[in-house]
Amino acid sequence: MRRFIVITIVLLFAVPALAAHRHLEKEYQMAWCNKRGGIQEYRLDDGARVDCLLPEYAVEFDFAPKWAECIGQALYYGKKTDRHPACVLILEGNEDEAFIERLRITATQTGVKWWTMDGRDLK
């Protein structure tokens, strides 16, 4: 019984810490998109949603470890909306620097425009 309690306590405190972000993706999306006068959560005919639709860009937001998903979704949204694909990579710490380089290399090859944001951009 004691072992069960210890494991439960560890899981209660460890799992949320691993999954938590400093801010929600939606907070970054709203701040960035509103500043540029874009349409948030633009729904496509297949039910997919573009995080921020601008006159020139279809923009996807993702946290740095999901850089590849950001590019893939941006490419799809760009095709579906007849706009240039774009990503906003959300950075939360120094460990995210490696993901910027991966995004940069791949975005250059695929024609995806990209920007970064961090918590300071929400103030």
C-alpha positions in Angstrom: 0.0 0.0 0.0 2.8 2.4 0.9 4.5 1.8 -2.5 1.2 2.6 -4.2 0.9 5.9 -2.4 4.5 6.9 -3.2 4.0 6.1 -6.9 0.8 8.0 -7.0 2.4 11.1 -5.4 5.3 10.9 -7.9 3.0 10.7 -10.8 0.7 13.5 -9.6 3.6 15.9 -9.4 5.9 14.7 -12.2 3.5 14.2 -15.1 2.0 17.7 -15.1 5.5 19.2 -14.9 6.7 17.4 -18.0 3.6 18.3 -20.0 3.2 21.9 -18.9 4.2 24.9 -20.8 4.8 28.4 -19.4 1.9 29.7 -21.6 -0.7 28.1 -23.8 -0.1 27.9 -27.5 -3.3 29.8 -28.0 -1.9 32.8 -26.0 1.0 33.1 -28.4 -1.3 32.7 -31.4 -3.7 35.4 -30.2 -0.9 37.9 -29.4 0.9 37.4 -32.7 -2.2 37.2 -34.9 -4.0 40.1 -33.3 -0.9 42.3 -33.7 -1.0 41.6 -37.5 -4.7 41.8 -38.0 -5.0 38.1 -39.0 -7.9 35.7 -38.7 -7.5 33.1 -35.9 -8.5 29.5 -36.2 -9.6 29.9 -39.8 -11.6 26.7 -40.7 -10.8 24.9 -43.9 -13.3 22.9 -45.9 -12.0 19.7 -44.5 -12.4 20.9 -40.9 -8.7 21.6 -40.3 -7.9 25.0 -38.7 -5.2 27.5 -39.7 -3.9 29.1 -36.5 -3.6 32.5 -38.1 -4.6 33.5 -41.6 -3.0 36.6 -43.1 -3.5 38.0 -46.6 -0.1 36.6 -47.6 0.5 33.7 -45.2 -1.2 30.7 -43.6 0.6 30.5 -40.2 1.0 27.5 -37.9 2.2 27.8 -34.3 4.0 25.1 -32.4 6.3 24.7 -29.5 10.0 24.2 -30.6 10.1 20.4 -30.2 7.3 20.1 -32.7 9.1 22.1 -35.4 8.6 19.4 -38.1 4.8 19.3 -37.4 4.8 23.1 -37.8 6.4 22.9 -41.2 4.1 20.0 -42.4 0.9 21.8 -41.3 2.0 25.1 -42.7 2.7 23.5 -46.1 -0.7 22.0 -46.2 -2.5 25.1 -45.0 -0.6 27.2 -47.6 -1.8 24.9 -50.4 -5.4 24.9 -49.1 -5.6 28.7 -48.8 -3.4 29.7 -51.7 -1.1 31.5 -49.4 2.6 31.2 -48.5 3.2 28.6 -45.7 4.6 30.0 -42.5 5.5 28.8 -39.0 5.9 30.5 -35.6 8.1 28.5 -33.4 7.5 29.0 -29.7 10.6 29.0 -27.6 10.7 28.3 -23.8 14.3 27.8 -23.0 17.9 27.5 -24.2 17.3 23.9 -25.1 15.1 25.1 -27.9 18.0 26.5 -29.9 18.7 23.2 -31.7 15.1 23.2 -33.0 15.5 26.6 -34.5 18.4 25.3 -36.6 16.4 22.3 -37.8 13.5 24.6 -38.7 15.7 27.0 -40.5 17.4 24.4 -42.6 14.1 22.7 -43.6 12.2 25.9 -44.1 14.8 27.2 -46.4 14.5 24.0 -48.5 10.6 24.1 -48.5 10.0 27.8 -48.9 8.3 28.1 -45.5 8.6 31.6 -43.9 9.2 31.4 -40.1 9.4 33.5 -37.0 10.0 32.8 -33.3 8.3 33.9 -30.1 8.9 33.5 -26.4 7.2 34.6 -23.3 8.5 38.2 -23.6 6.3 38.6 -26.7 3.2 38.2 -24.6 3.9 41.4 -22.6 
